[in-house]
Amino acid sequence: RLLSIVNNIRKNDSLKKKITTLETELKKKHDFSNSILGSSEAMSKVNHLIEKSLQVNILVTITGETGTGKEVVAKAIHYNSDRKNKPFIAVNVAAIPSDLVESELFGHEKGAFTGALTRRIGKFEEASGGTLFLDEIGEMELSFQAKLLRALQEREIVRVGSNSPVKFDCRIIVATHRNLLELVKQNK
């Protein structure tokens, strides 16, 4: 029995060391000085803005052309923040059909619509304590934008088919390749 206890202690100690090693590797992988390459003045500005965003829990908007690493920046913010041990949930808004966006982001109750056989939590709840990254936010339908704005202002969502608000605690990072100011001017 003593031998079994000693072996379990050894295994436990070995697992703790592996976890520590993996956490260190993960931190190095997402350290923005390692994952975001470049030493130009523009890249120095990007690194400075990332550092500033780590000091406060604000909504962050990342803009840039397709393929410029917007998700890399979002991950750098998440994995260097105090939320790094909580989920990082990435959602490509453009890939969700417009009639499913609300259910995907806010969740739904059982029976809310045909095919809703069980309650399903949305991405806002799934990201609880962590970060929700909404990629291609500029593609979101105008009809859903008011609901999203209310959720962001009140820090609560209402699942489809429910009347009860649900509080959420996640950092929101959005990204787009579109010029949001120009879209606002066009009432889009």
C-alpha positions in Angstrom: 0.0 0.0 0.0 2.9 2.4 0.9 4.6 1.6 -2.5 1.3 2.5 -4.3 1.1 5.8 -2.4 4.7 6.6 -3.3 4.2 5.8 -6.9 1.1 8.0 -7.0 3.1 10.9 -5.5 5.8 10.4 -8.1 3.2 10.4 -10.9 1.5 13.5 -9.5 4.8 15.3 -9.2 5.7 14.4 -12.7 2.4 15.7 -14.0 2.8 18.9 -12.2 6.2 19.4 -13.8 4.8 18.7 -17.2 2.0 21.2 -16.7 4.4 23.9 -15.6 6.6 23.2 -18.7 3.5 23.3 -21.0 2.3 26.6 -19.4 5.8 28.1 -19.9 5.8 27.0 -23.5 2.3 28.4 -24.1 3.3 31.7 -22.6 6.4 31.9 -24.8 4.3 31.0 -27.9 1.8 33.8 -27.3 4.3 36.4 -25.9 3.6 39.2 -28.4 7.3 40.0 -28.7 7.8 36.5 -30.1 4.6 36.0 -32.1 4.4 39.4 -33.7 7.5 39.9 -35.8 9.0 43.1 -37.1 10.9 46.0 -35.8 9.6 48.8 -37.9 8.0 52.0 -36.4 4.6 50.7 -37.2 5.2 47.3 -35.5 6.6 49.2 -32.4 3.3 51.1 -32.3 1.3 47.8 -32.5 3.3 46.3 -29.6 2.9 49.5 -27.6 -0.9 49.4 -28.2 -1.0 45.8 -27.1 0.8 46.6 -23.9 -1.6 49.5 -23.2 -4.6 47.2 -23.8 -3.3 44.7 -21.2 -3.5 47.3 -18.4 -7.3 47.8 -18.7 -10.2 45.6 -19.6 -11.5 47.5 -22.6 -13.1 46.4 -25.8 -10.4 46.3 -28.5 -10.9 46.7 -32.2 -8.2 45.4 -34.5 -8.3 46.5 -38.2 -6.1 45.5 -41.1 -6.2 43.7 -44.4 -7.0 40.1 -44.6 -4.0 37.9 -43.7 -2.2 40.6 -41.6 -2.5 38.7 -38.3 -5.5 40.2 -36.6 -6.2 37.0 -34.7 -2.5 36.7 -33.7 -2.8 40.2 -32.1 -6.1 39.1 -30.3 -4.4 36.0 -28.9 -1.4 38.0 -27.8 -3.7 40.3 -25.9 -5.6 37.4 -24.3 -2.6 35.2 -23.4 -0.7 38.1 -21.9 -3.7 39.4 -19.8 -5.0 38.3 -16.5 -7.6 36.2 -18.4 -4.9 33.9 -19.9 -6.0 30.9 -18.0 -9.6 31.2 -19.2 -11.1 30.4 -22.6 -10.2 32.2 -25.8 -13.2 31.8 -28.1 -12.8 32.9 -31.7 -15.9 33.4 -33.9 -15.9 34.3 -37.5 -19.0 36.4 -37.7 -19.0 36.3 -41.6 -19.2 32.5 -41.5 -22.5 32.4 -39.5 -25.7 32.6 -41.5 -27.5 35.8 -40.5 -30.5 34.0 -39.1 -28.3 32.0 -36.7 -26.0 34.8 -35.4 -28.2 35.5 -32.3 -28.5 31.9 -31.3 -24.7 31.3 -31.9 -23.6 34.3 -29.9 -26.3 34.5 -27.2 -27.5 30.8 -27.1 -31.0 29.5 -27.1 -33.6 27.8 -24.9 -35.0 24.4 -25.6 -38.0 24.8 -27.9 -37.1 28.3 -29.0 -37.3 27.3 -32.6 -37.7 24.1 -34.7 -34.7 22.0 -34.0 -33.8 23.5 -30.6 -34.0 20.2 -28.7 -31.9 21.4 -25.8 -30.7 24.6 -24.2 -27.5 25.8 -25.7 -25.2 28.4 -24.3 -23.8 31.0 -26.7 -20.3 32.1 -27.3 -20.6 35.0 -24.8 -21.3 32.5 -22.0 -18.7 30.0 -23.3 -16.0 32.7 -23.1 -16.9 33.3 -19.4 -13.9 34.8 -17.6 -11.8 34.8 -20.8 -11.9 36.5 -24.2 -14.5 36.5 -27.0 -12.9 37.3 -30.3 -15.4 38.4 -33.0 -13.6 38.2 -36.3 -15.0 40.0 -39.4 -17.4 42.1 -37.2 -17.8 44.4 -40.2 -19.8 41.7 -42.0 -22.5 41.6 -39.2 -26.0 42.3 -40.4 -27.4 45.7 -39.4 -30.5 44.1 -37.9 -28.4 42.3 -35.2 -26.1 45.3 -34.4 -28.6 46.9 -32.0 -28.8 43.7 -29.9 -25.1 43.4 -29.8 -24.7 47.0 -28.7 -27.2 46.5 -25.9 -25.3 43.3 -24.8 -22.0 45.2 -24.8 -23.4 48.1 -22.9 -25.3 46.1 -20.3 -22.8 43.2 -20.1 -25.7 40.8 -20.4 -27.4 38.7 -23.1 -30.8 37.2 -23.5 -30.9 33.7 -25.0 -33.3 33.2 -27.9 -36.6 32.0 -26.5 -36.0 33.5 -23.1 -36.9 36.7 -21.3 -34.3 36.3 -18.5 -31.1 38.3 -19.0 -27.8 36.4 -18.3 -24.8 38.4 -17.2 -21.5 37.7 -18.9 -17.9 38.4 -17.9 -15.6 38.2 -20.9 -13.3 40.6 -22.7 -14.4 41.4 -26.2 -12.0 41.8 -29.0 -13.3 42.5 -32.5 -11.5 42.5 -35.9 -12.3 43.6 -39.4 -10.7 44.3 -42.7 -13.4 46.8 -43.5 -13.3 50.6 -42.8 -15.9 50.8 -40.0 -16.0 54.7 -40.1 -16.8 54.5 -43.7 -19.6 51.9 -43.1 -21.1 54.2 -40.4 -21.2 57.1 -42.9 -23.0 54.7 -45.3 -25.5 53.8 -42.5 -24.4 50.2 -42.7 
